[in-house]
Amino acid sequence: QQQVKQSPQSLIVQKGGISIINCAYENTAFDYFPWYQQFPGKGPALLIAIRPDVSEKKEGRFTISFNKSAKQFSLHIMDSQPGDSATYFCAASTFSGSARQLTFGSGTQLTVLP
Amino acid sequence: DSGVTQTPKHLITATGQRVTLRCSPRSGDLSVYWYQQSLDQGLQFLIHYYNGEERAKGNILERFSAQQFPDLHSELNLSSLELGDSALYFCASSVDRNGNTIYFGEGSWLTVV
């Protein structure tokens, strides 16, 4: 029930295209859904996050769409650029015991072709 | 730069050995988290410390242990190493135990040969 399922495993998009990465979860106790971006040789860095009381959040070219009833959320990268090439992780967070815990998806390797 | 410092960046060791990975959290952060990243397992949560106390345990093997010191730096000890322990180990920190936003270091690459 703690799993977060992410797809696709890899994604190749042309420059200027839209990149879409999907995640699904089972645990309805999750109440915070961040996306992390990881470049080779670096640690994951928070990109954008959403709470389940909103259906969409947009920051620049990055948008999270959230469907609470379907227990799914997705990251859309508009006008994808070669510099967006990285691994993207969705995550879900809930308070468990005495602390908050983040559960990560398996990651999507995005390649944006010039 | 996230402000989280991890050492060493790379480590090669033999099976059966013991290693210690070190982490300095961002200034002011009280929580430290350890994650293991491998190709087939993704990012796996290992353990969480808050202000010196263990708060949560994830998929951490009994051969692994961690601690957070009074100056808030943390160490992850890996013993009786096996080939399958080869992975990237990340430390992350957050200001409190609610940890909605956690900041990752650049990781320590461990290769067991």
HADDOCK unambig.tbl for C-alpha pairs under 7 A between the chains (distance, minus, plus):
assign (segid A and resid 41 and name CA) (segid B and resid 106 and name CA) 6.85 0.50 0.50
assign (segid A and resid 42 and name CA) (segid B and resid 106 and name CA) 4.73 0.50 0.50
assign (segid A and resid 43 and name CA) (segid B and resid 104 and name CA) 5.35 0.50 0.50
assign (segid A and resid 43 and name CA) (segid B and resid 105 and name CA) 5.48 0.50 0.50
assign (segid A and resid 43 and name CA) (segid B and resid 106 and name CA) 4.42 0.50 0.50
assign (segid A and resid 43 and name CA) (segid B and resid 107 and name CA) 6.28 0.50 0.50
assign (segid A and resid 44 and name CA) (segid B and resid 104 and name CA) 6.03 0.50 0.50
assign (segid A and resid 45 and name CA) (segid B and resid 103 and name CA) 6.66 0.50 0.50
assign (segid A and resid 45 and name CA) (segid B and resid 104 and name CA) 6.66 0.50 0.50
assign (segid A and resid 98 and name CA) (segid B and resid 55 and name CA) 6.34 0.50 0.50
assign (segid A and resid 99 and name CA) (segid B and resid 55 and name CA) 6.25 0.50 0.50
assign (segid A and resid 99 and name CA) (segid B and resid 56 and name CA) 6.87 0.50 0.50
assign (segid A and resid 99 and name CA) (segid B and resid 97 and name CA) 5.39 0.50 0.50
assign (segid A and resid 99 and name CA) (segid B and resid 98 and name CA) 5.86 0.50 0.50
assign (segid A and resid 100 and name CA) (segid B and resid 97 and name CA) 6.46 0.50 0.50
assign (segid A and resid 100 and name CA) (segid B and resid 98 and name CA) 4.98 0.50 0.50
assign (segid A and resid 100 and name CA) (segid B and resid 99 and name CA) 5.94 0.50 0.50
assign (segid A and resid 104 and name CA) (segid B and resid 43 and name CA) 6.27 0.50 0.50
assign (segid A and resid 106 and name CA) (segid B and resid 42 and name CA) 5.02 0.50 0.50
assign (segid A and resid 107 and name CA) (segid B and resid 42 and name CA) 6.94 0.50 0.50
